[in-house]
Amino acid sequence: MRDWLVLGKARITALVLVTTASGYVLGARGDIDLARLALTLVGTALASAGAAALNQVVERRADALMRRTASRPVAAGRIAPGVALAFGVVLSAAGVATLALAVNLLTAALGLATIVLYLAA
């Protein structure tokens, strides 16, 4: 279980959720829609964890060479690259779909753009 949490970078995803919730609350006009906030957080968490997994697939060879990242699950060979790729794609797609269907298309597009830019950097 720990490897899957590391693959999705659970600690970084948690920080992303804090900033997402903060931005949602600060940008709200009037009462806060708790259901929409919850769905925003779910979609963001899925997209963030998916992007983190995809990043580890892309950077697995470089990660294996660095002391700080060599123990990551894909770099260390504990999770196969193909499995991590599927995990990342499913989470990313589920996150973007959740944002599109439950929040709005702009939020989904920004989530998708963030995933793409994170992987391209």
N, CA, C and O atoms as a MOPAC input file, in Angstrom:
PM7 MOZYME 1SCF
protein

 N      0.83100 1    -1.20400 1     0.00000 1
 C      0.00000 1     0.00000 1     0.00000 1
 C      0.86800 1     1.25700 1     0.00000 1
 O      0.54100 1     2.25200 1    -0.64600 1
 N      1.97200 1     1.19400 1     0.73000 1
 C      2.85000 1     2.36400 1     0.81300 1
 C      3.37100 1     2.76100 1    -0.57000 1
 O      3.44700 1     3.94700 1    -0.88800 1
 N      3.72600 1     1.77800 1    -1.38300 1
 C      4.23900 1     2.08500 1    -2.72300 1
 C      3.20400 1     2.82500 1    -3.56800 1
 O      3.55900 1     3.70700 1    -4.34900 1
 N      1.93800 1     2.47300 1    -3.41800 1
 C      0.89200 1     3.14300 1    -4.19600 1
 C      0.70600 1     4.58200 1    -3.71900 1
 O      0.43500 1     5.47500 1    -4.52200 1
 N      0.85000 1     4.80200 1    -2.43300 1
 C      0.77000 1     6.17100 1    -1.90300 1
 C      1.95700 1     7.00700 1    -2.38000 1
 O      1.81300 1     8.18500 1    -2.70700 1
 N      3.12300 1     6.38000 1    -2.41200 1
 C      4.31600 1     7.07400 1    -2.91300 1
 C      4.16900 1     7.33900 1    -4.41300 1
 O      4.54800 1     8.40800 1    -4.89200 1
 N      3.62800 1     6.38600 1    -5.14500 1
 C      3.43400 1     6.56300 1    -6.59100 1
 C      2.53300 1     7.76300 1    -6.87100 1
 O      2.78600 1     8.52500 1    -7.80300 1
 N      1.49800 1     7.93100 1    -6.08000 1
 C      0.59600 1     9.06900 1    -6.24300 1
 C      1.04700 1    10.31000 1    -5.48600 1
 O      0.34400 1    11.32000 1    -5.46000 1
 N      2.22200 1    10.22800 1    -4.87200 1
 C      2.77600 1    11.33900 1    -4.07500 1
 C      1.70100 1    11.93000 1    -3.15900 1
 O      1.31400 1    13.09200 1    -3.28100 1
 N      1.23900 1    11.08500 1    -2.24000 1
 C      0.12800 1    11.44100 1    -1.36200 1
 C      0.38800 1    12.71800 1    -0.56400 1
 O     -0.52900 1    13.51800 1    -0.37800 1
 N      1.59200 1    12.92100 1    -0.10000 1
 C      1.88100 1    14.12500 1     0.69100 1
 C      1.78400 1    15.38300 1    -0.16100 1
 O      1.23200 1    16.38900 1     0.28500 1
 N      2.30600 1    15.34000 1    -1.36700 1
 C      2.21400 1    16.50000 1    -2.26400 1
 C      0.75800 1    16.71200 1    -2.68200 1
 O      0.28600 1    17.84700 1    -2.75000 1
 N      0.05500 1    15.62400 1    -2.96000 1
 C     -1.35500 1    15.73200 1    -3.32000 1
 C     -2.14700 1    16.36600 1    -2.17900 1
 O     -3.04500 1    17.17200 1    -2.42400 1
 N     -1.82800 1    16.01500 1    -0.94700 1
 C     -2.50700 1    16.62500 1     0.20600 1
 C     -2.26800 1    18.13500 1     0.23700 1
 O     -3.18700 1    18.90100 1     0.52700 1
 N     -1.05400 1    18.56100 1    -0.05500 1
 C     -0.76400 1    19.99600 1    -0.10100 1
 C     -1.52100 1    20.67400 1    -1.24300 1
 O     -1.99900 1    21.79900 1    -1.09200 1
 N     -1.62700 1    20.00500 1    -2.36000 1
 C     -2.40200 1    20.53500 1    -3.48800 1
 C     -3.85500 1    20.72600 1    -3.06800 1
 O     -4.48600 1    21.71700 1    -3.43600 1
 N     -4.38400 1    19.78400 1    -2.30300 1
 C     -5.77200 1    19.88500 1    -1.85600 1
 C     -5.98700 1    21.03600 1    -0.88100 1
 O     -7.04000 1    21.67400 1    -0.89000 1
 N     -4.99300 1    21.30000 1    -0.04500 1
 C     -5.09900 1    22.44900 1     0.86700 1
 C     -5.17300 1    23.74500 1     0.06500 1
 O     -5.99500 1    24.61300 1     0.35800 1
 N     -4.32300 1    23.87500 1    -0.93700 1
 C     -4.34900 1    25.09800 1    -1.74300 1
 C     -5.62200 1    25.17500 1    -2.58600 1
 O     -6.16200 1    26.26200 1    -2.79600 1
 N     -6.10000 1    24.03500 1    -3.06700 1
 C     -7.34900 1    24.01700 1    -3.83700 1
 C     -8.52300 1    24.46000 1    -2.97400 1
 O     -9.32100 1    25.30400 1    -3.38300 1
 N     -8.62400 1    23.88900 1    -1.78100 1
 C     -9.71800 1    24.26100 1    -0.87700 1
 C     -9.62700 1    25.72900 1    -0.48800 1
 O    -10.64200 1    26.42200 1    -0.41800 1
 N     -8.42100 1    26.19600 1    -0.23800 1
 C     -8.23900 1    27.60400 1     0.11800 1
 C     -8.67900 1    28.51600 1    -1.01600 1
 O     -9.38400 1    29.49800 1    -0.78300 1
 N     -8.27900 1    28.20800 1    -2.22300 1
 C     -8.67800 1    29.00200 1    -3.38200 1
 C    -10.17000 1    28.96100 1    -3.60800 1
 O    -10.77800 1    29.97000 1    -3.96400 1
 N    -10.76000 1    27.80500 1    -3.40300 1
 C    -12.21200 1    27.66600 1    -3.57300 1
 C    -12.94700 1    28.55500 1    -2.57400 1
 O    -13.86600 1    29.28800 1    -2.93900 1
 N    -12.53700 1    28.48200 1    -1.32100 1
 C    -13.20200 1    29.27100 1    -0.27300 1
 C    -12.99200 1    30.76800 1    -0.50400 1
 O    -13.92900 1    31.55800 1    -0.39000 1
 N    -11.75700 1    31.14900 1    -0.82800 1
 C    -11.48200 1    32.57200 1    -1.05100 1
 C    -12.20400 1    33.11600 1    -2.28800 1
 O    -12.55700 1    34.29500 1    -2.32800 1
 N    -12.42000 1    32.28000 1    -3.27800 1
 C    -13.06600 1    32.73800 1    -4.50500 1
 C    -14.57500 1    32.59600 1    -4.51000 1
 O    -15.24400 1    33.02900 1    -5.44900 1
 N    -15.11400 1    31.98600 1    -3.45800 1
 C    -16.56100 1    31.76100 1    -3.41500 1
 C    -17.32400 1    33.07300 1    -3.26000 1
 O    -16.90700 1    33.98400 1    -2.54500 1
 N    -18.43800 1    33.13000 1    -3.94600 1
 C    -19.34400 1    34.27000 1    -3.80900 1
 C    -20.55700 1    33.77000 1    -3.03100 1
 O    -21.30600 1    32.92600 1    -3.52100 1
 N    -20.74600 1    34.28000 1    -1.84500 1
 C    -21.87500 1    33.83000 1    -1.03600 1
 C    -21.55500 1    32.54400 1    -0.30700 1
 O    -20.40900 1    32.29000 1     0.06400 1
 N    -22.58100 1    31.73800 1    -0.10600 1
 C    -22.43400 1    30.47800 1     0.62500 1
 C    -21.55300 1    29.50500 1    -0.15600 1
 O    -21.54600 1    29.49200 1    -1.38700 1
 N    -20.81800 1    28.69900 1     0.58700 1
 C    -19.95200 1    27.69500 1    -0.02900 1
 C    -20.76500 1    26.42400 1    -0.26500 1
 O    -21.40600 1    25.90600 1     0.64900 1
 N    -20.73200 1    25.93100 1    -1.49700 1
 C    -21.40500 1    24.69400 1    -1.86900 1
 C    -20.48000 1    23.53600 1    -1.47200 1
 O    -19.53800 1    23.21000 1    -2.19400 1
 N    -20.75600 1    22.92500 1    -0.33000 1
 C    -19.87500 1    21.89100 1     0.20300 1
 C    -19.79400 1    20.66100 1    -0.70300 1
 O    -18.74200 1    20.02900 1    -0.79900 1
 N    -20.88500 1    20.32600 1    -1.35900 1
 C    -20.86700 1    19.17900 1    -2.27100 1
 C    -19.94300 1    19.45300 1    -3.46500 1
 O    -19.16100 1    18.59200 1    -3.86900 1
 N    -20.04600 1    20.64300 1    -4.01000 1
 C    -19.18300 1    20.99300 1    -5.14400 1
 C    -17.72400 1    21.10200 1    -4.69900 1
 O    -16.82100 1    20.70200 1    -5.43400 1
 N    -17.49000 1    21.63800 1    -3.50700 1
 C    -16.12600 1    21.68600 1    -2.97100 1
 C    -15.57100 1    20.27600 1    -2.82500 1
 O    -14.42800 1    20.01700 1    -3.20300 1
 N    -16.36400 1    19.37100 1    -2.28400 1
 C    -15.90800 1    17.98800 1    -2.11900 1
 C    -15.58000 1    17.34900 1    -3.46800 1
 O    -14.56100 1    16.67100 1    -3.59900 1
 N    -16.43000 1    17.55700 1    -4.46400 1
 C    -16.16500 1    17.00100 1    -5.79300 1
 C    -14.95900 1    17.65500 1    -6.45400 1
 O    -14.21100 1    17.00400 1    -7.18400 1
 N    -14.77600 1    18.93500 1    -6.19500 1
 C    -13.58100 1    19.62000 1    -6.68600 1
 C    -12.32700 1    18.98700 1    -6.08200 1
 O    -11.33600 1    18.77000 1    -6.77900 1
 N    -12.37800 1    18.69700 1    -4.80100 1
 C    -11.23300 1    18.08300 1    -4.12900 1
 C    -10.99000 1    16.65900 1    -4.60900 1
 O     -9.84200 1    16.24600 1    -4.77300 1
 N    -12.05600 1    15.91100 1    -4.83500 1
 C    -11.90400 1    14.54000 1    -5.34700 1
 C    -11.26500 1    14.56700 1    -6.73700 1
 O    -10.29700 1    13.85000 1    -6.99000 1
 N    -11.80100 1    15.38700 1    -7.62900 1
 C    -11.23700 1    15.48200 1    -8.97900 1
 C     -9.79300 1    15.95100 1    -8.96700 1
 O     -8.95900 1    15.42900 1    -9.70700 1
 N     -9.50100 1    16.92900 1    -8.13400 1
 C     -8.13200 1    17.44500 1    -8.03600 1
 C     -7.19200 1    16.38600 1    -7.48000 1
 O     -6.07500 1    16.23000 1    -7.97400 1
 N     -7.62600 1    15.66100 1    -6.46500 1
 C     -6.79000 1    14.60600 1    -5.88200 1
 C     -6.47200 1    13.52100 1    -6.91100 1
 O     -5.33100 1    13.07400 1    -7.02400 1
 N     -7.48700 1    13.10900 1    -7.65100 1
 C     -7.26500 1    12.09000 1    -8.68300 1
 C     -6.30700 1    12.58500 1    -9.76200 1
 O     -5.40000 1    11.86200 1   -10.17200 1
 N     -6.51000 1    13.81200 1   -10.21800 1
 C     -5.64100 1    14.36500 1   -11.26400 1
 C     -4.21200 1    14.53000 1   -10.75500 1
 O     -3.25700 1    14.23100 1   -11.47200 1
 N     -4.06500 1    14.99900 1    -9.53700 1
 C     -2.73300 1    15.19800 1    -8.96300 1
 C     -1.99900 1    13.86800 1    -8.79200 1
 O     -0.83600 1    13.74400 1    -9.17600 1
 N     -2.67600 1    12.88400 1    -8.22100 1
 C     -2.05000 1    11.58200 1    -8.02600 1
 C     -1.73800 1    10.91400 1    -9.36600 1
 O     -0.70700 1    10.25800 1    -9.51000 1
 N     -2.61500 1    11.07900 1   -10.33100 1
 C     -2.35900 1    10.52200 1   -11.66300 1
 C     -1.15600 1    11.15700 1   -12.32300 1
 O     -0.32700 1    10.46300 1   -12.91200 1
 N     -1.05300 1    12.47000 1   -12.23000 1
 C      0.09800 1    13.17400 1   -12.80300 1
 C      1.39000 1    12.73500 1   -12.12500 1
 O      2.41700 1    12.56900 1   -12.78200 1
 N      1.33600 1    12.54900 1   -10.81400 1
 C      2.53500 1    12.11300 1   -10.07300 1
 C      2.97300 1    10.72900 1   -10.52600 1
 O      4.16600 1    10.47800 1   -10.69600 1
 N      2.01900 1     9.83500 1   -10.72100 1
 C      2.34800 1     8.48600 1   -11.18100 1
 C      2.94100 1     8.51800 1   -12.58900 1
 O      3.93900 1     7.85200 1   -12.86500 1
 N      2.32300 1     9.29500 1   -13.47300 1
 C      2.83900 1     9.40500 1   -14.84200 1
 C      4.24400 1    10.00700 1   -14.85700 1
 O      5.09600 1     9.59100 1   -15.64200 1
 N      4.47600 1    10.98000 1   -13.99300 1
 C      5.79700 1    11.59000 1   -13.89200 1
 C      6.84700 1    10.55700 1   -13.48300 1
 O      7.96500 1    10.56400 1   -13.99800 1
 N      6.48400 1     9.67600 1   -12.56300 1
 C      7.44800 1     8.66200 1   -12.13600 1
 C      7.72800 1     7.63500 1   -13.22400 1
 O      8.81700 1     7.06300 1   -13.27500 1
 N      6.75400 1     7.40000 1   -14.09100 1
 C      6.99600 1     6.52200 1   -15.23300 1
 C      7.96600 1     7.19000 1   -16.19900 1
 O      8.93200 1     6.57300 1   -16.64900 1
 N      7.70400 1     8.44700 1   -16.51100 1
 C      8.54400 1     9.18900 1   -17.46000 1
 C      9.97700 1     9.32000 1   -16.94700 1
 O     10.92700 1     9.20300 1   -17.72000 1
 N     10.13200 1     9.56100 1   -15.65400 1
 C     11.46100 1     9.84000 1   -15.08700 1
 C     12.10200 1     8.63500 1   -14.39500 1
 O     13.05000 1     8.81100 1   -13.63000 1
 N     11.61600 1     7.43300 1   -14.63800 1
 C     12.08700 1     6.26700 1   -13.89500 1
 C     13.58000 1     5.99300 1   -14.05300 1
 O     14.23400 1     5.59000 1   -13.09100 1
 N     14.12000 1     6.19700 1   -15.22400 1
 C     15.55500 1     5.92000 1   -15.43200 1
 C     16.42100 1     6.93400 1   -14.69200 1
 O     17.39300 1     6.56500 1   -14.03300 1
 N     16.06600 1     8.20300 1   -14.80200 1
 C     16.80800 1     9.23900 1   -14.07700 1
 C     16.62800 1     9.07200 1   -12.57300 1
 O     17.58200 1     9.23200 1   -11.81100 1
 N     15.41000 1     8.75000 1   -12.14300 1
 C     15.15400 1     8.54500 1   -10.71300 1
 C     16.00900 1     7.42000 1   -10.16100 1
 O     16.49000 1     7.50700 1    -9.03100 1
 N     16.20500 1     6.36600 1   -10.93700 1
 C     16.98500 1     5.22000 1   -10.48000 1
 C     18.45000 1     5.58800 1   -10.23100 1
 O     19.13700 1     4.90300 1    -9.47200 1
 N     18.92700 1     6.65000 1   -10.85600 1
 C     20.33000 1     7.05400 1   -10.72300 1
 C     20.59200 1     8.00400 1    -9.55900 1
 O     21.74100 1     8.20100 1    -9.16300 1
 N     19.53700 1     8.58800 1    -9.01400 1
 C     19.71900 1     9.58100 1    -7.95100 1
 C     19.37000 1     8.98600 1    -6.59600 1
 O     18.35300 1     8.30700 1    -6.45400 1
 N     20.20800 1     9.23800 1    -5.60900 1
 C     19.99800 1     8.69400 1    -4.26600 1
 C     18.62300 1     9.08200 1    -3.70800 1
 O     17.93500 1     8.24200 1    -3.12800 1
 N     18.21800 1    10.34200 1    -3.87700 1
 C     16.96500 1    10.83800 1    -3.31600 1
 C     15.73700 1    10.15600 1    -3.91800 1
 O     14.72400 1     9.99800 1    -3.23700 1
 N     15.81400 1     9.75400 1    -5.17700 1
 C     14.63900 1     9.21300 1    -5.86800 1
 C     14.74600 1     7.73400 1    -6.23700 1
 O     13.79400 1     7.15500 1    -6.75900 1
 N     15.88400 1     7.13000 1    -5.97300 1
 C     16.10600 1     5.73500 1    -6.38400 1
 C     15.14100 1     4.75400 1    -5.72400 1
 O     14.89800 1     3.67100 1    -6.25700 1
 N     14.59800 1     5.12100 1    -4.58500 1
 C     13.70100 1     4.19100 1    -3.88700 1
 C     12.23600 1     4.35400 1    -4.29200 1
 O     11.36900 1     3.66700 1    -3.75100 1
 N     11.95000 1     5.24600 1    -5.22800 1
 C     10.56800 1     5.37400 1    -5.69400 1
 C     10.13400 1     4.05200 1    -6.31800 1
 O     10.96100 1     3.34500 1    -6.89400 1
 N      8.86300 1     3.71000 1    -6.21400 1
 C      8.40000 1     2.37200 1    -6.59800 1
 C      8.71200 1     1.94800 1    -8.03300 1
 O      9.07900 1     0.79500 1    -8.26200 1
 N      8.57800 1     2.84100 1    -8.98600 1
 C      8.85100 1     2.46600 1   -10.37800 1
 C     10.35800 1     2.38300 1   -10.60900 1
 O     10.84200 1     1.43600 1   -11.23000 1
 N     11.08900 1     3.36100 1   -10.11700 1
 C     12.55000 1     3.36900 1   -10.29100 1
 C     13.19400 1     2.16000 1    -9.63100 1
 O     14.17300 1     1.61800 1   -10.14400 1
 N     12.65400 1     1.73800 1    -8.50400 1
 C     13.21400 1     0.60100 1    -7.77200 1
 C     12.69200 1    -0.74300 1    -8.28300 1
 O     13.15700 1    -1.79500 1    -7.84600 1
 N     11.73500 1    -0.71200 1    -9.19700 1
 C     11.21900 1    -1.94300 1    -9.78200 1
 C     10.13700 1    -2.63700 1    -8.96700 1
 O      9.79100 1    -3.78200 1    -9.26000 1
 N      9.59400 1    -1.96900 1    -7.95200 1
 C      8.53800 1    -2.59300 1    -7.14900 1
 C      7.17200 1    -2.49700 1    -7.82600 1
 O      6.28500 1    -3.30800 1    -7.56200 1
 N      7.00900 1    -1.50700 1    -8.69500 1
 C      5.79900 1    -1.39900 1    -9.51700 1
 C      6.27400 1    -1.30400 1   -10.96700 1
 O      7.11000 1    -0.46500 1   -11.30300 1
 N      5.73900 1    -2.16000 1   -11.80800 1
 C      6.13900 1    -2.19100 1   -13.21900 1
 C      5.70900 1    -0.90100 1   -13.91500 1
 O      4.64500 1    -0.35900 1   -13.62000 1
 N      6.54500 1    -0.40700 1   -14.84700 1
 C      6.19800 1     0.82600 1   -15.55000 1
 C      4.82600 1     0.78300 1   -16.22200 1
 O      4.09300 1     1.77100 1   -16.18600 1
 N      4.47300 1    -0.33800 1   -16.83000 1
 C      3.18000 1    -0.44300 1   -17.49500 1
 C      2.01500 1    -0.34800 1   -16.52100 1
 O      0.98300 1     0.24600 1   -16.83400 1
 N      2.18200 1    -0.92700 1   -15.35500 1
 C      1.14200 1    -0.86500 1   -14.32500 1
 C      1.02300 1     0.57200 1   -13.81600 1
 O     -0.08100 1     1.09000 1   -13.65000 1
 N      2.16200 1     1.20600 1   -13.57300 1
 C      2.15600 1     2.59800 1   -13.11100 1
 C      1.56900 1     3.52100 1   -14.17300 1
 O      0.86200 1     4.47400 1   -13.84700 1
 N      1.85900 1     3.24300 1   -15.43600 1
 C      1.30000 1     4.03500 1   -16.53100 1
 C     -0.22400 1     3.92600 1   -16.54800 1
 O     -0.92600 1     4.93300 1   -16.63900 1
 N     -0.72300 1     2.70400 1   -16.46000 1
 C     -2.17700 1     2.49900 1   -16.44700 1
 C     -2.81100 1     3.18800 1   -15.24200 1
 O     -3.85100 1     3.83400 1   -15.36800 1
 N     -2.19400 1     3.05300 1   -14.09200 1
 C     -2.67000 1     3.69600 1   -12.86800 1
 C     -2.73700 1     5.21200 1   -13.05000 1
 O     -3.73500 1     5.84200 1   -12.70100 1
 N     -1.67100 1     5.79000 1   -13.59600 1
 C     -1.61900 1     7.23000 1   -13.81000 1
 C     -2.64100 1     7.71700 1   -14.81700 1
 O     -3.26600 1     8.75900 1   -14.61700 1
 N     -2.81500 1     6.97800 1   -15.89100 1
 C     -3.79300 1     7.37400 1   -16.92100 1
 C     -5.21100 1     7.29200 1   -16.36800 1
 O     -6.01800 1     8.19700 1   -16.58400 1
 N     -5.51600 1     6.21400 1   -15.65800 1
 C     -6.87000 1     6.05000 1   -15.09900 1
 C     -7.16100 1     7.15000 1   -14.07500 1
 O     -8.22800 1     7.76300 1   -14.11100 1
 N     -6.22100 1     7.40000 1   -13.16600 1
 C     -6.44600 1     8.44500 1   -12.16400 1
 C     -6.58100 1     9.81600 1   -12.81400 1
 O     -7.47600 1    10.58500 1   -12.46400 1
 N     -5.70000 1    10.12200 1   -13.75400 1
 C     -5.75200 1    11.42400 1   -14.42400 1
 C     -7.07200 1    11.60800 1   -15.16900 1
 O     -7.71500 1    12.65200 1   -15.06100 1
 N     -7.46500 1    10.59400 1   -15.91900 1
 C     -8.71900 1    10.67900 1   -16.67000 1
 C     -9.91800 1    10.79300 1   -15.72900 1
 O    -10.84000 1    11.56700 1   -15.99000 1
 N     -9.91000 1    10.03500 1   -14.64900 1
 C    -11.00800 1    10.11100 1   -13.68600 1
 C    -11.05900 1    11.49200 1   -13.02900 1
 O    -12.13900 1    12.03000 1   -12.78600 1
 N     -9.89500 1    12.05400 1   -12.74700 1
 C     -9.86000 1    13.38800 1   -12.15200 1
 C    -10.39700 1    14.45600 1   -13.07900 1
 O    -11.20900 1    15.28900 1   -12.67500 1
 N     -9.94900 1    14.43300 1   -14.31400 1
 C    -10.41300 1    15.42500 1   -15.28900 1
 C    -11.90700 1    15.23200 1   -15.56300 1
 O    -12.64600 1    16.20900 1   -15.67600 1
 N    -12.34900 1    13.98900 1   -15.67000 1
 C    -13.77000 1    13.71800 1   -15.89500 1
 C    -14.61600 1    14.19600 1   -14.71700 1
 O    -15.68400 1    14.77600 1   -14.91400 1
 N    -14.15200 1    13.96000 1   -13.51300 1
 C    -14.88200 1    14.42900 1   -12.32800 1
 C    -14.99500 1    15.94100 1   -12.33600 1
 O    -16.06100 1    16.49400 1   -12.06500 1
 N    -13.89700 1    16.60600 1   -12.64700 1
 C    -13.92500 1    18.07400 1   -12.69700 1
 C    -14.86000 1    18.56500 1   -13.79900 1
 O    -15.58100 1    19.54400 1   -13.60900 1
 N    -14.85200 1    17.89600 1   -14.94200 1
 C    -15.71300 1    18.32300 1   -16.05800 1
 C    -17.19300 1    18.11000 1   -15.74300 1
 O    -18.02300 1    18.97500 1   -16.02200 1
 N    -17.51000 1    16.98200 1   -15.17400 1
 C    -18.91100 1    16.63800 1   -14.94600 1
 C    -19.49100 1    17.25600 1   -13.67500 1
 O    -20.68100 1    17.57000 1   -13.62500 1
 N    -18.66600 1    17.43000 1   -12.66000 1
 C    -19.18300 1    17.87300 1   -11.36500 1
 C    -18.86300 1    19.32000 1   -11.02200 1
 O    -19.50400 1    19.91400 1   -10.15500 1
 N    -17.87400 1    19.88600 1   -11.70000 1
 C    -17.47800 1    21.26600 1   -11.36200 1
 C    -17.77700 1    22.15100 1   -12.57400 1
 O    -18.82600 1    22.79300 1   -12.62700 1
 N    -16.86700 1    22.18800 1   -13.53900 1
 C    -17.13000 1    22.89100 1   -14.79800 1
 C    -16.01700 1    22.57700 1   -15.78900 1
 O    -14.98000 1    22.02600 1   -15.41800 1
 N    -16.23700 1    22.92700 1   -17.03600 1
 C    -15.26800 1    22.59700 1   -18.08900 1
 C    -13.96900 1    23.38200 1   -17.95800 1
 O    -12.90100 1    22.86200 1   -18.27800 1
 N    -14.04600 1    24.62200 1   -17.49300 1
 C    -12.82300 1    25.40600 1   -17.31700 1
 C    -11.90400 1    24.75100 1   -16.29300 1
 O    -10.69800 1    24.64200 1   -16.51300 1
 N    -12.47100 1    24.31900 1   -15.18500 1
 C    -11.66700 1    23.66500 1   -14.15200 1
 C    -11.05200 1    22.37500 1   -14.69600 1
 O     -9.88600 1    22.08300 1   -14.43100 1
 N    -11.82500 1    21.61300 1   -15.44600 1
 C    -11.31000 1    20.38200 1   -16.04800 1
 C    -10.18200 1    20.68100 1   -17.03800 1
 O     -9.16300 1    19.99100 1   -17.05300 1
 N    -10.36800 1    21.70100 1   -17.85400 1
 C     -9.32900 1    22.07200 1   -18.82900 1
 C     -8.05500 1    22.51500 1   -18.12300 1
 O     -6.95400 1    22.17500 1   -18.55400 1
 N     -8.20100 1    23.26400 1   -17.05100 1
 C     -7.02700 1    23.69000 1   -16.28200 1
 C     -6.34100 1    22.49500 1   -15.62800 1
 O     -5.11300 1    22.44000 1   -15.55200 1
 N     -7.14000 1    21.53800 1   -15.15500 1
 C     -6.56100 1    20.31800 1   -14.58800 1
 C     -5.78900 1    19.52800 1   -15.63200 1
 O     -4.68100 1    19.06100 1   -15.36800 1
 N     -6.36500 1    19.37900 1   -16.80400 1
 C     -5.68400 1    18.66400 1   -17.89100 1
 C     -4.41500 1    19.39700 1   -18.31700 1
 O     -3.37600 1    18.77400 1   -18.53600 1
 N     -4.50200 1    20.70800 1   -18.43400 1
 C     -3.31600 1    21.49700 1   -18.80400 1
 C     -2.21700 1    21.34800 1   -17.77000 1
 O     -1.03900 1    21.27200 1   -18.12000 1
 N     -2.59100 1    21.30600 1   -16.50600 1
 C     -1.60400 1    21.13800 1   -15.44300 1
 C     -0.91000 1    19.79000 1   -15.54800 1
 O      0.30600 1    19.70000 1   -15.38000 1
 N     -1.67700 1    18.74200 1   -15.82600 1
 C     -1.08400 1    17.40900 1   -15.99400 1
 C     -0.09000 1    17.41500 1   -17.15400 1
 O      1.04100 1    16.94900 1   -17.01300 1
 N     -0.51100 1    17.93700 1   -18.28400 1
 C      0.34700 1    17.96900 1   -19.47900 1
 C      1.61700 1    18.78700 1   -19.22300 1
 O      2.72000 1    18.35200 1   -19.55400 1
 N      1.45400 1    19.96100 1   -18.63900 1
 C      2.62200 1    20.79600 1   -18.36300 1
 C      3.56400 1    20.17200 1   -17.35000 1
 O      4.78200 1    20.30400 1   -17.47300 1
 N      3.01900 1    19.49600 1   -16.35000 1
 C      3.85400 1    18.81900 1   -15.35200 1
 C      4.67900 1    17.71600 1   -15.99300 1
 O      5.84500 1    17.52700 1   -15.64500 1
 N      4.08400 1    16.99100 1   -16.92300 1
 C      4.81500 1    15.91600 1   -17.58700 1
 C      5.81200 1    16.43200 1   -18.61100 1
 O      6.82200 1    15.78000 1   -18.87700 1
 N      5.54100 1    17.58600 1   -19.18200 1
 C      6.43400 1    18.14000 1   -20.20800 1
 C      7.64200 1    18.84600 1   -19.59900 1
 O      8.66400 1    19.01800 1   -20.26300 1
 N      7.52600 1    19.24900 1   -18.35000 1
 C      8.60800 1    20.01900 1   -17.71000 1
 C      9.77400 1    19.14100 1   -17.32300 1
 O     10.76200 1    19.63300 1   -16.77700 1

